[in-house]
């Protein structure tokens, strides 16, 4: 899975300016005003709107199962994805690495995933590859017969890769991270799917480079979005 930050307008200073405008007006634009204490206060007391005055656009190349979970996040997010209606898709499918846990233990809402043995991994790889090959053959057969792409794509399922542009602000990203990362320091525990967690970790790493004070405050106060 590929995550690239391709456009960014996001700074800790802008968070502080947005917060201070309510109390000092035009003087909030000063470049040398402190940020750390104010940002920690905003995060702790969940004053969220100052964290919306920024933008990050990512290029994401991932299987459809990842995008399916990403678009559950609507507030503060924008998406433009490769279209299976307008272009022929590429035969690129997701195959989990051996490090991907395969066995679910427990029930929905109270479960965890544990590592399977080599036999389980071999079964998963065999069945996935058989399904992908059959799905791709069906897709190609329908296209060659003259069936439109929007119908021909239907067998391809959640494993096929798509590319897209995803834009968010830091507040919407924090909400996403609070739900799509598994972290022992989180005030509210989450159990995201392995693949979306892998994407979320990469998004968080890129964001932290540009807004390190905001990111540190997010972590310090339990990874709860303001």
MDAnalysis code that builds the backbone (N, CA, C; Angstrom):
import MDAnalysis as mda
import numpy as np

u = mda.Universe.empty(678, n_residues=226, atom_resindex=np.repeat(np.arange(226), 3), trajectory=True)
u.add_TopologyAttr("name", ["N", "CA", "C"] * 226)
u.add_TopologyAttr("resid", np.arange(1, 227))
u.add_TopologyAttr("resname", ["UNK", "UNK", "UNK", "UNK", "UNK", "UNK", "UNK", "UNK", "UNK", "UNK", "UNK", "UNK", "UNK", "UNK", "UNK", "UNK", "UNK", "UNK", "UNK", "UNK", "UNK", "UNK", "UNK", "UNK", "UNK", "UNK", "UNK", "UNK", "UNK", "UNK", "UNK", "UNK", "UNK", "UNK", "UNK", "UNK", "UNK", "UNK", "UNK", "UNK", "UNK", "UNK", "UNK", "UNK", "UNK", "UNK", "UNK", "UNK", "UNK", "UNK", "UNK", "UNK", "UNK", "UNK", "UNK", "UNK", "UNK", "UNK", "UNK", "UNK", "UNK", "UNK", "UNK", "UNK", "UNK", "UNK", "UNK", "UNK", "UNK", "UNK", "UNK", "UNK", "UNK", "UNK", "UNK", "UNK", "UNK", "UNK", "UNK", "UNK", "UNK", "UNK", "UNK", "UNK", "UNK", "UNK", "UNK", "UNK", "UNK", "UNK", "UNK", "UNK", "UNK", "UNK", "UNK", "UNK", "UNK", "UNK", "UNK", "UNK", "UNK", "UNK", "UNK", "UNK", "UNK", "UNK", "UNK", "UNK", "UNK", "UNK", "UNK", "UNK", "UNK", "UNK", "UNK", "UNK", "UNK", "UNK", "UNK", "UNK", "UNK", "UNK", "UNK", "UNK", "UNK", "UNK", "UNK", "UNK", "UNK", "UNK", "UNK", "UNK", "UNK", "UNK", "UNK", "UNK", "UNK", "UNK", "UNK", "UNK", "UNK", "UNK", "UNK", "UNK", "UNK", "UNK", "UNK", "UNK", "UNK", "UNK", "UNK", "UNK", "UNK", "UNK", "UNK", "UNK", "UNK", "UNK", "UNK", "UNK", "UNK", "UNK", "UNK", "UNK", "UNK", "UNK", "UNK", "UNK", "UNK", "UNK", "UNK", "UNK", "UNK", "UNK", "UNK", "UNK", "UNK", "UNK", "UNK", "UNK", "UNK", "UNK", "UNK", "UNK", "UNK", "UNK", "UNK", "UNK", "UNK", "UNK", "UNK", "UNK", "UNK", "UNK", "UNK", "UNK", "UNK", "UNK", "UNK", "UNK", "UNK", "UNK", "UNK", "UNK", "UNK", "UNK", "UNK", "UNK", "UNK", "UNK", "UNK", "UNK", "UNK", "UNK", "UNK", "UNK", "UNK", "UNK", "UNK", "UNK", "UNK", "UNK", "UNK", "UNK", "UNK", "UNK"])
u.atoms.positions = np.array([
    [0.836, -1.191, 0.000],
    [0.000, 0.000, 0.000],
    [0.874, 1.246, 0.000],
    [0.542, 2.200, -0.862],
    [1.360, 3.395, -1.035],
    [0.603, 4.624, -0.545],
    [1.270, 5.411, 0.296],
    [0.708, 6.672, 0.784],
    [1.744, 7.764, 0.533],
    [1.378, 8.782, -0.244],
    [2.260, 9.920, -0.473],
    [1.514, 11.205, -0.164],
    [2.129, 12.074, 0.633],
    [1.577, 13.403, 0.873],
    [2.010, 14.286, -0.283],
    [1.068, 14.749, -1.094],
    [1.435, 15.471, -2.310],
    [1.151, 16.967, -2.231],
    [0.330, 17.398, -1.289],
    [0.050, 18.824, -1.130],
    [-0.317, 19.071, 0.326],
    [0.258, 20.124, 0.916],
    [0.012, 20.357, 2.340],
    [0.035, 21.843, 2.645],
    [-0.937, 22.275, 3.403],
    [-0.970, 23.606, 4.001],
    [-1.428, 23.405, 5.439],
    [-0.482, 23.095, 6.308],
    [-0.830, 22.694, 7.672],
    [0.315, 23.032, 8.615],
    [0.046, 23.896, 9.594],
    [1.063, 24.272, 10.584],
    [0.431, 24.371, 11.961],
    [1.241, 24.178, 12.979],
    [0.789, 24.384, 14.354],
    [0.451, 25.854, 14.597],
    [1.214, 26.754, 13.981],
    [0.985, 28.184, 14.193],
    [-0.410, 28.598, 13.763],
    [-0.920, 27.990, 12.685],
    [-2.250, 28.355, 12.210],
    [-3.326, 27.925, 13.189],
    [-3.130, 26.813, 13.875],
    [-4.079, 26.391, 14.920],
    [-4.166, 27.467, 15.992],
    [-2.994, 27.939, 16.430],
    [-2.958, 28.950, 17.481],
    [-3.583, 30.268, 17.007],
    [-3.305, 30.667, 15.762],
    [-3.901, 31.902, 15.238],
    [-5.424, 31.805, 15.220],
    [-5.927, 30.661, 14.749],
    [-7.379, 30.483, 14.665],
    [-8.030, 30.549, 16.038],
    [-7.336, 30.031, 17.049],
    [-7.883, 30.070, 18.405],
    [-7.837, 31.483, 18.982],
    [-6.738, 32.204, 18.731],
    [-6.557, 33.519, 19.352],
    [-7.406, 34.618, 18.717],
    [-7.867, 34.418, 17.495],
    [-8.613, 35.490, 16.847],
    [-9.861, 35.857, 17.644],
    [-10.387, 34.929, 18.406],
    [-11.595, 35.207, 19.192],
    [-11.327, 36.150, 20.353],
    [-10.071, 36.254, 20.776],
    [-9.758, 37.087, 21.941],
    [-8.899, 38.302, 21.619],
    [-8.064, 38.230, 20.547],
    [-7.203, 39.375, 20.251],
    [-7.326, 39.866, 18.814],
    [-8.281, 39.317, 18.065],
    [-8.553, 39.818, 16.727],
    [-7.356, 39.765, 15.802],
    [-7.097, 40.913, 15.094],
    [-6.060, 40.931, 14.064],
    [-4.665, 40.659, 14.624],
    [-4.449, 40.906, 15.900],
    [-3.140, 40.638, 16.497],
    [-2.811, 39.150, 16.521],
    [-3.810, 38.303, 16.283],
    [-3.573, 36.856, 16.265],
    [-2.688, 36.438, 15.097],
    [-2.532, 37.296, 14.088],
    [-1.730, 36.951, 12.913],
    [-0.237, 37.027, 13.170],
    [0.166, 37.518, 14.322],
    [1.593, 37.619, 14.634],
    [2.256, 36.253, 14.554],
    [3.442, 36.228, 13.938],
    [4.109, 34.952, 13.670],
    [4.833, 34.380, 14.886],
    [5.113, 35.202, 15.893],
    [5.989, 34.761, 16.976],
    [5.248, 34.438, 18.270],
    [3.924, 34.308, 18.207],
    [3.176, 33.970, 19.411],
    [3.366, 32.490, 19.752],
    [3.405, 32.134, 21.027],
    [3.627, 30.729, 21.416],
    [2.454, 29.841, 21.006],
    [2.750, 28.560, 20.809],
    [1.728, 27.625, 20.331],
    [1.511, 26.431, 21.253],
    [2.554, 25.906, 21.865],
    [2.464, 24.611, 22.542],
    [1.431, 24.602, 23.657],
    [1.493, 25.576, 24.566],
    [0.556, 25.586, 25.685],
    [-0.881, 25.740, 25.227],
    [-1.091, 26.617, 24.245],
    [-2.445, 26.840, 23.743],
    [-2.996, 25.595, 23.062],
    [-2.179, 24.968, 22.245],
    [-2.636, 23.765, 21.536],
    [-2.960, 22.645, 22.520],
    [-2.170, 22.495, 23.554],
    [-2.474, 21.483, 24.563],
    [-3.781, 21.787, 25.293],
    [-4.020, 23.070, 25.579],
    [-5.294, 23.464, 26.185],
    [-6.461, 23.134, 25.270],
    [-6.331, 23.488, 23.984],
    [-7.406, 23.216, 23.026],
    [-7.691, 21.720, 22.930],
    [-6.633, 20.920, 22.888],
    [-6.798, 19.477, 22.765],
    [-7.419, 18.899, 24.033],
    [-6.919, 19.327, 25.173],
    [-7.402, 18.794, 26.449],
    [-8.883, 19.087, 26.654],
    [-9.295, 20.315, 26.349],
    [-10.675, 20.722, 26.580],
    [-11.565, 20.566, 25.347],
    [-11.009, 19.984, 24.301],
    [-11.745, 19.612, 23.086],
    [-12.404, 20.818, 22.408],
    [-11.614, 21.862, 22.227],
    [-12.024, 22.985, 21.391],
    [-11.524, 22.680, 19.977],
    [-12.384, 22.136, 19.143],
    [-11.917, 21.503, 17.910],
    [-11.760, 22.373, 16.689],
    [-12.554, 23.448, 16.547],
    [-12.570, 24.164, 15.277],
    [-11.220, 24.752, 14.858],
    [-10.341, 25.202, 15.777],
    [-9.046, 25.720, 15.323],
    [-8.196, 24.690, 14.569],
    [-8.471, 23.419, 14.770],
    [-7.706, 22.373, 14.096],
    [-8.195, 22.102, 12.671],
    [-9.196, 22.845, 12.222],
    [-9.744, 22.637, 10.888],
    [-9.130, 23.556, 9.838],
    [-8.310, 24.530, 10.235],
    [-7.786, 25.525, 9.300],
    [-6.463, 25.066, 8.687],
    [-6.527, 23.949, 8.003],
    [-5.358, 23.369, 7.337],
    [-5.842, 22.317, 6.353],
    [-4.947, 21.857, 5.524],
    [-5.333, 20.880, 4.507],
    [-4.150, 19.996, 4.138],
    [-4.431, 18.714, 3.977],
    [-3.427, 17.752, 3.520],
    [-4.061, 16.866, 2.454],
    [-3.394, 16.725, 1.321],
    [-3.872, 15.856, 0.249],
    [-2.891, 14.709, 0.065],
    [-3.401, 13.505, 0.152],
    [-2.594, 12.290, 0.025],
    [-2.968, 11.542, -1.250],
    [-1.964, 10.964, -1.890],
    [-2.204, 9.961, -2.927],
    [-2.191, 8.604, -2.242],
    [-3.231, 7.825, -2.455],
    [-3.366, 6.517, -1.806],
    [-3.524, 5.444, -2.872],
    [-2.715, 4.416, -2.800],
    [-2.825, 3.248, -3.677],
    [-3.012, 2.044, -2.762],
    [-4.219, 1.483, -2.767],
    [-4.565, 0.459, -1.780],
    [-5.708, -0.393, -2.316],
    [-5.932, -1.567, -1.729],
    [-7.069, -2.387, -2.152],
    [-8.393, -1.740, -1.784],
    [-9.418, -2.123, -2.515],
    [-10.738, -1.526, -2.321],
    [-11.234, -1.669, -0.890],
    [-10.839, -2.719, -0.187],
    [-11.284, -2.896, 1.198],
    [-10.831, -1.732, 2.070],
    [-9.682, -1.130, 1.746],
    [-9.196, 0.027, 2.499],
    [-10.044, 1.255, 2.201],
    [-10.281, 1.519, 0.916],
    [-11.106, 2.675, 0.559],
    [-12.530, 2.527, 1.102],
    [-13.032, 1.316, 1.124],
    [-14.369, 1.058, 1.648],
    [-14.486, 1.532, 3.090],
    [-13.423, 1.333, 3.865],
    [-13.439, 1.768, 5.257],
    [-13.088, 3.248, 5.398],
    [-12.273, 3.764, 4.496],
    [-11.924, 5.181, 4.568],
    [-13.137, 6.078, 4.332],
    [-13.977, 5.727, 3.370],
    [-15.090, 6.616, 3.023],
    [-16.194, 6.618, 4.076],
    [-16.056, 5.785, 5.097],
    [-16.956, 5.905, 6.245],
    [-16.725, 7.240, 6.953],
    [-15.547, 7.818, 6.733],
    [-15.197, 9.104, 7.340],
    [-15.569, 10.197, 6.350],
    [-16.680, 10.866, 6.613],
    [-17.235, 11.822, 5.659],
    [-16.945, 13.264, 6.046],
    [-17.074, 13.605, 7.319],
    [-16.911, 14.994, 7.741],
    [-15.453, 15.409, 7.628],
    [-15.186, 16.432, 6.804],
    [-13.838, 16.941, 6.659],
    [-12.962, 16.165, 5.699],
    [-13.519, 15.222, 4.950],
    [-12.752, 14.414, 3.998],
    [-13.293, 14.606, 2.584],
    [-12.405, 14.577, 1.614],
    [-12.788, 14.598, 0.198],
    [-12.064, 13.463, -0.513],
    [-12.749, 12.820, -1.466],
    [-12.193, 11.661, -2.170],
    [-12.413, 11.793, -3.674],
    [-11.407, 11.455, -4.450],
    [-11.536, 11.224, -5.885],
    [-10.736, 9.983, -6.226],
    [-11.436, 8.935, -6.670],
    [-10.809, 7.642, -6.899],
    [-10.836, 7.279, -8.377],
    [-9.885, 6.442, -8.732],
    [-9.869, 5.800, -10.034],
    [-11.238, 5.149, -10.286],
    [-11.743, 5.257, -11.499],
    [-13.088, 4.767, -11.794],
    [-13.061, 3.520, -12.663],
    [-13.723, 2.473, -12.175],
    [-13.880, 1.266, -12.976],
    [-14.934, 1.397, -14.050],
    [-15.664, 2.523, -14.074],
    [-16.625, 2.788, -15.151],
    [-15.951, 3.430, -16.357],
    [-14.929, 4.246, -16.096],
    [-14.352, 5.066, -17.154],
    [-13.039, 4.522, -17.705],
    [-12.422, 3.587, -17.020],
    [-11.169, 3.021, -17.509],
    [-11.096, 1.537, -17.153],
    [-10.307, 0.808, -17.922],
    [-10.084, -0.602, -17.598],
    [-9.129, -0.689, -16.426],
    [-9.478, -1.485, -15.447],
    [-8.658, -1.625, -14.256],
    [-7.445, -2.518, -14.520],
    [-6.460, -2.430, -13.650],
    [-5.244, -3.238, -13.775],
    [-5.355, -4.491, -12.911],
    [-4.720, -5.588, -13.334],
    [-4.806, -6.844, -12.572],
    [-3.861, -6.847, -11.377],
    [-4.158, -5.992, -10.418],
    [-3.343, -5.879, -9.209],
    [-4.234, -6.148, -8.007],
    [-3.941, -7.213, -7.277],
    [-4.778, -7.647, -6.167],
    [-3.955, -7.757, -4.883],
    [-4.636, -7.594, -3.781],
    [-3.984, -7.621, -2.465],
    [-3.758, -9.051, -1.998],
    [-2.502, -9.340, -1.648],
    [-2.130, -10.628, -1.075],
    [-1.461, -10.349, 0.274],
    [-2.066, -10.745, 1.388],
    [-1.492, -10.462, 2.712],
    [-0.127, -11.115, 2.903],
    [0.744, -10.409, 3.587],
    [2.034, -10.978, 3.957],
    [1.851, -11.963, 5.114],
    [2.869, -12.740, 5.383],
    [2.780, -13.732, 6.459],
    [2.596, -13.088, 7.828],
    [2.998, -11.825, 7.958],
    [2.867, -11.142, 9.244],
    [1.424, -10.752, 9.551],
    [0.527, -10.872, 8.585],
    [-0.868, -10.479, 8.778],
    [-1.588, -11.548, 9.600],
    [-2.097, -11.217, 10.809],
    [-2.832, -12.214, 11.615],
    [-4.055, -12.732, 10.850],
    [-4.322, -14.038, 10.974],
    [-5.368, -14.669, 10.171],
    [-6.527, -15.236, 10.982],
    [-6.383, -15.364, 12.286],
    [-7.383, -16.070, 13.080],
    [-8.091, -15.091, 14.013],
    [-9.407, -15.028, 13.900],
    [-10.211, -14.176, 14.785],
    [-10.613, -14.966, 16.025],
    [-10.337, -14.388, 17.189],
    [-10.677, -15.012, 18.464],
    [-11.641, -14.096, 19.203],
    [-12.789, -14.623, 19.586],
    [-13.806, -13.812, 20.248],
    [-14.924, -13.455, 19.302],
    [-15.809, -12.579, 19.763],
    [-16.962, -12.195, 18.972],
    [-16.903, -10.710, 18.640],
    [-17.784, -10.275, 17.750],
    [-17.791, -8.883, 17.312],
    [-17.907, -7.947, 18.509],
    [-17.032, -6.934, 18.528],
    [-17.029, -5.977, 19.620],
    [-16.097, -6.364, 20.756],
    [-15.647, -7.612, 20.765],
    [-14.741, -8.072, 21.827],
    [-13.878, -9.212, 21.293],
    [-13.074, -8.911, 20.283],
    [-12.260, -9.951, 19.675],
    [-10.873, -9.409, 19.351],
    [-9.997, -10.333, 19.016],
    [-8.663, -9.977, 18.564],
    [-8.248, -10.962, 17.479],
    [-7.204, -10.604, 16.758],
    [-6.697, -11.485, 15.717],
    [-5.322, -11.996, 16.130],
    [-5.087, -13.281, 15.909],
    [-3.812, -13.889, 16.263],
    [-3.197, -14.525, 15.016],
    [-1.900, -14.739, 15.097],
    [-1.152, -15.252, 13.951],
    [-1.561, -16.688, 13.642],
    [-1.781, -16.985, 12.381],
    [-2.030, -18.360, 11.981],
    [-0.717, -19.067, 11.645],
    [-0.780, -20.378, 11.505],
    [0.432, -21.113, 11.141],
    [0.619, -21.101, 9.630],
    [1.689, -21.742, 9.169],
    [2.006, -21.735, 7.736],
    [0.909, -22.403, 6.918],
    [0.261, -23.425, 7.495],
    [-0.805, -24.114, 6.763],
    [-1.964, -23.167, 6.468],
    [-2.368, -22.386, 7.480],
    [-3.450, -21.424, 7.269],
    [-3.060, -20.368, 6.247],
    [-1.823, -19.912, 6.315],
    [-1.364, -18.914, 5.350],
    [-1.410, -19.490, 3.938],
    [-0.992, -20.735, 3.781],
    [-1.013, -21.367, 2.461],
    [-2.436, -21.493, 1.940],
    [-3.369, -21.856, 2.824],
    [-4.773, -21.952, 2.413],
    [-5.291, -20.585, 1.958],
    [-5.001, -19.562, 2.744],
    [-5.463, -18.217, 2.392],
    [-4.899, -17.780, 1.051],
    [-3.605, -18.009, 0.833],
    [-2.984, -17.599, -0.430],
    [-3.570, -18.360, -1.611],
    [-3.768, -19.661, -1.442],
    [-4.311, -20.466, -2.534],
    [-5.716, -20.017, -2.900],
    [-6.566, -19.836, -1.894],
    [-7.949, -19.467, -2.172],
    [-8.058, -18.048, -2.752],
    [-7.249, -17.142, -2.210],
    [-7.268, -15.781, -2.745],
    [-6.811, -15.756, -4.201],
    [-5.714, -16.430, -4.507],
    [-5.201, -16.422, -5.873],
    [-6.185, -17.079, -6.840],
    [-6.816, -18.176, -6.415],
    [-7.819, -18.825, -7.272],
    [-8.992, -17.887, -7.547],
    [-9.447, -17.199, -6.494],
    [-10.572, -16.281, -6.649],
    [-10.194, -15.088, -7.516],
    [-9.007, -14.537, -7.299],
    [-8.569, -13.384, -8.091],
    [-8.442, -13.750, -9.573],
    [-7.839, -14.907, -9.849],
    [-7.668, -15.320, -11.240],
    [-9.019, -15.546, -11.923],
    [-9.946, -16.181, -11.209],
    [-11.271, -16.402, -11.778],
    [-12.003, -15.085, -11.997],
    [-11.899, -14.168, -11.041],
    [-12.561, -12.874, -11.157],
    [-11.992, -12.078, -12.331],
    [-10.662, -12.098, -12.473],
    [-10.043, -11.345, -13.569],
    [-10.424, -11.942, -14.931],
    [-10.466, -13.266, -15.008],
    [-10.889, -13.911, -16.258],
    [-12.318, -13.509, -16.608],
    [-13.204, -13.491, -15.604],
    [-14.592, -13.088, -15.865],
    [-14.660, -11.646, -16.335],
    [-13.895, -10.781, -15.699],
    [-13.838, -9.364, -16.077],
    [-13.390, -9.215, -17.532],
    [-12.293, -9.885, -17.891],
    [-11.775, -9.776, -19.247],
    [-12.730, -10.383, -20.273],
    [-13.354, -11.514, -19.931],
    [-14.299, -12.149, -20.855],
    [-15.485, -11.241, -21.150],
    [-15.995, -10.560, -20.127],
    [-17.114, -9.657, -20.349],
    [-16.710, -8.441, -21.171],
    [-15.529, -7.898, -20.902],
    [-15.065, -6.755, -21.705],
    [-14.905, -7.150, -23.168],
    [-14.296, -8.315, -23.411],
    [-14.083, -8.778, -24.789],
    [-15.403, -9.052, -25.508],
    [-16.429, -9.426, -24.734],
    [-17.753, -9.680, -25.337],
    [-18.502, -8.381, -25.623],
    [-17.971, -7.247, -25.169],
    [-18.614, -5.967, -25.415],
    [-19.491, -5.474, -24.281],
    [-19.406, -6.138, -23.133],
    [-20.197, -5.710, -21.965],
    [-19.527, -4.496, -21.332],
    [-20.329, -3.536, -20.912],
    [-19.796, -2.271, -20.387],
    [-18.958, -2.505, -19.127],
    [-17.993, -1.597, -18.923],
    [-17.069, -1.741, -17.802],
    [-17.776, -1.738, -16.452],
    [-18.867, -0.979, -16.319],
    [-19.511, -0.877, -15.009],
    [-20.175, -2.172, -14.587],
    [-20.487, -3.038, -15.547],
    [-20.992, -4.374, -15.212],
    [-19.848, -5.376, -15.127],
    [-18.900, -5.284, -16.048],
    [-17.797, -6.242, -16.088],
    [-16.971, -6.223, -14.810],
    [-16.902, -5.067, -14.138],
    [-16.069, -4.946, -12.937],
    [-16.659, -5.639, -11.704],
    [-17.921, -6.011, -11.748],
    [-18.593, -6.488, -10.544],
    [-17.933, -7.689, -9.873],
    [-17.341, -8.639, -10.606],
    [-16.726, -9.786, -9.908],
    [-15.435, -9.455, -9.159],
    [-14.856, -8.274, -9.332],
    [-13.490, -8.019, -8.884],
    [-13.353, -7.904, -7.370],
    [-14.394, -7.504, -6.659],
    [-14.402, -7.599, -5.205],
    [-13.505, -6.618, -4.479],
    [-13.238, -6.926, -3.194],
    [-12.541, -6.021, -2.287],
    [-11.025, -6.053, -2.433],
    [-10.472, -7.063, -3.111],
    [-9.022, -7.222, -3.137],
    [-8.313, -6.432, -4.204],
    [-9.023, -5.918, -5.201],
    [-8.359, -5.213, -6.291],
    [-7.906, -3.833, -5.842],
    [-6.753, -3.409, -6.372],
    [-6.187, -2.119, -5.997],
    [-6.826, -0.975, -6.777],
    [-6.981, 0.153, -6.076],
    [-7.412, 1.401, -6.677],
    [-6.425, 2.491, -6.273],
    [-6.408, 3.566, -7.051],
    [-5.649, 4.757, -6.704],
    [-6.603, 5.914, -6.509],
    [-6.228, 6.840, -5.633],
    [-7.099, 7.990, -5.417],
    [-6.414, 9.088, -4.646],
    [-7.060, 10.254, -4.646],
    [-6.610, 11.398, -3.863],
    [-7.569, 11.606, -2.695],
    [-6.991, 11.804, -1.539],
    [-7.744, 11.939, -0.303],
    [-7.281, 13.216, 0.396],
    [-8.228, 14.106, 0.699],
    [-7.892, 15.371, 1.356],
    [-8.634, 15.487, 2.675],
    [-7.929, 15.976, 3.701],
    [-8.547, 16.129, 5.012],
    [-7.862, 17.273, 5.756],
    [-8.462, 17.686, 6.879],
    [-7.786, 18.601, 7.788],
    [-7.359, 17.822, 9.035],
    [-6.622, 18.464, 9.915],
    [-6.058, 17.718, 11.048],
    [-7.128, 17.220, 12.008],
    [-8.224, 17.957, 12.151],
    [-9.283, 17.498, 13.054],
    [-9.930, 16.233, 12.509],
    [-10.238, 16.219, 11.214],
    [-10.844, 15.027, 10.622],
    [-9.860, 13.864, 10.620],
    [-8.571, 14.156, 10.441],
    [-7.582, 13.089, 10.479],
    [-7.467, 12.500, 11.879],
    [-7.513, 13.341, 12.901],
    [-7.449, 12.823, 14.272],
    [-8.635, 11.908, 14.571],
    [-9.806, 12.268, 14.092],
    [-10.974, 11.399, 14.284],
    [-10.739, 10.053, 13.606],
    [-10.205, 10.102, 12.390],
    [-9.882, 8.885, 11.657],
    [-8.873, 8.036, 12.432],
    [-7.809, 8.671, 12.915],
    [-6.761, 7.933, 13.628],
    [-7.271, 7.333, 14.932],
    [-8.197, 8.018, 15.590],
    [-8.719, 7.495, 16.856],
    [-9.478, 6.192, 16.660],
    [-10.004, 5.978, 15.457],
    [-10.789, 4.782, 15.171],
    [-10.029, 3.737, 14.360],
    [-9.030, 4.165, 13.590],
    [-8.385, 3.272, 12.630],
    [-6.951, 2.921, 12.991],
    [-6.560, 3.205, 14.230],
    [-5.263, 2.735, 14.717],
    [-5.467, 2.014, 16.049],
    [-4.663, 1.015, 16.262],
    [-4.670, 0.291, 17.540],
    [-3.480, 0.770, 18.338],
    [-3.747, 1.368, 19.505],
    [-2.674, 1.981, 20.272],
    [-2.947, 1.801, 21.761],
    [-1.965, 1.317, 22.469],
    [-2.138, 1.055, 23.900],
    [-2.365, 2.332, 24.698],
    [-1.916, 3.475, 24.174],
    [-2.056, 4.744, 24.889],
    [-3.389, 5.439, 24.620],
    [-4.212, 4.858, 23.780],
    [-5.483, 5.496, 23.426],
    [-6.461, 5.446, 24.599],
    [-7.113, 6.556, 24.845],
    [-8.116, 6.615, 25.914],
    [-9.303, 5.724, 25.592],
    [-9.684, 5.684, 24.326],
    [-10.752, 4.807, 23.853],
    [-10.117, 3.794, 22.911],
    [-10.138, 2.528, 23.293],
    [-9.468, 1.501, 22.512],
    [-10.218, 1.220, 21.214],
    [-9.446, 0.892, 20.184],
    [-10.030, 0.570, 18.896],
    [-9.385, -0.697, 18.364],
    [-10.136, -1.441, 17.550],
    [-9.626, -2.679, 16.955],
    [-9.841, -2.635, 15.448],
    [-9.067, -1.816, 14.742],
    [-9.263, -1.662, 13.305],
    [-8.760, -2.867, 12.517],
    [-9.220, -2.983, 11.291],
    [-8.693, -4.017, 10.411],
    [-7.214, -3.738, 10.145],
    [-6.442, -4.798, 10.005],
    [-4.996, -4.707, 9.844],
    [-4.609, -3.765, 8.714],
    [-5.303, -3.862, 7.580],
    [-4.924, -3.100, 6.391],
    [-5.191, -1.604, 6.556],
    [-6.343, -1.238, 7.144],
    [-6.641, 0.180, 7.331],
    [-5.727, 0.765, 8.402],
    [-5.343, -0.048, 9.377],
    [-4.389, 0.410, 10.398],
    [-3.041, 0.736, 9.758],
    [-2.619, -0.099, 8.812],
    [-1.344, 0.136, 8.128],
    [-1.370, 1.450, 7.358],
    [-2.485, 1.748, 6.717],
    [-2.632, 3.014, 5.996],
    [-2.668, 4.177, 6.989],
    [-3.433, 4.020, 8.061],
    [-3.551, 5.085, 9.056],
    [-2.202, 5.435, 9.670],
    [-1.367, 4.435, 9.927],
    [-0.043, 4.689, 10.492],
    [0.780, 5.572, 9.552],
    [0.680, 5.321, 8.258],
    [1.435, 6.122, 7.293],
    [0.902, 7.548, 7.215],
    [-0.418, 7.700, 7.248],
    [-1.002, 9.034, 7.257],
    [-0.549, 9.814, 8.495],
    [-0.533, 9.132, 9.637],
    [-0.128, 9.786, 10.881],
    [1.329, 10.223, 10.832],
    [2.201, 9.387, 10.278],
    [3.614, 9.738, 10.180],
    [3.815, 11.000, 9.349],
    [3.106, 11.116, 8.235],
    [3.238, 12.299, 7.378],
    [2.688, 13.545, 8.078],
    [1.542, 13.421, 8.715],
    [0.942, 14.552, 9.431],
    [1.854, 15.045, 10.547],
    [2.453, 14.132, 11.291],
    [3.295, 14.493, 12.432],
    [4.499, 15.326, 12.013],
    [4.974, 15.130, 10.794],
    [6.119, 15.908, 10.311],
    [5.769, 17.388, 10.162],
    [4.530, 17.689, 9.831],
    [4.133, 19.062, 9.530],
    [3.465, 19.762, 10.712],
    [2.862, 19.003, 11.615],
    [2.205, 19.581, 12.784],
    [2.651, 18.825, 14.035],
    [3.946, 18.890, 14.366],
    [4.464, 18.068, 15.471],
    [3.882, 18.429, 16.833],
    [3.582, 19.709, 17.078],
    [3.015, 20.101, 18.372],
    [1.592, 19.578, 18.506],
    [0.816, 19.714, 17.441],
    [-0.558, 19.203, 17.453],
    [-0.564, 17.690, 17.609],
    [0.322, 17.016, 16.895],
    [0.392, 15.559, 16.997],
    [0.769, 15.127, 18.405],
    [1.743, 15.794, 18.995],
    [2.166, 15.444, 20.362],
    [1.034, 15.656, 21.357],
    [0.256, 16.717, 21.184],
    [-0.878, 16.970, 22.072],
    [-1.956, 15.908, 21.899],
    [-2.170, 15.489, 20.668],
    [-3.132, 14.419, 20.375],
    [-2.750, 13.141, 21.117],
    [-1.485, 12.793, 21.050],
    [-0.993, 11.590, 21.737],
    [-1.078, 11.768, 23.250],
    [-0.643, 12.916, 23.748],
    [-0.625, 13.172, 25.194],
    [-2.002, 13.070, 25.813],
    [-3.031, 13.510, 25.102],
    [-4.378, 13.549, 25.660],
    [-5.240, 12.368, 25.199],
    [-4.572, 11.245, 24.978],
    [-5.299, 9.989, 24.805],
    [-5.785, 9.685, 23.419],
    [-5.263, 10.421, 22.407],
    [-5.622, 10.150, 21.008],
    [-7.126, 10.273, 20.788],
    [-7.714, 11.281, 21.429],
    [-9.130, 11.591, 21.251],
    [-9.228, 12.852, 20.411],
    [-9.975, 12.799, 19.317],
    [-10.114, 13.970, 18.447],
    [-10.884, 15.079, 19.173],
    [-10.424, 16.334, 19.067],
    [-11.121, 17.435, 19.742],
    [-12.409, 17.816, 19.016],
])
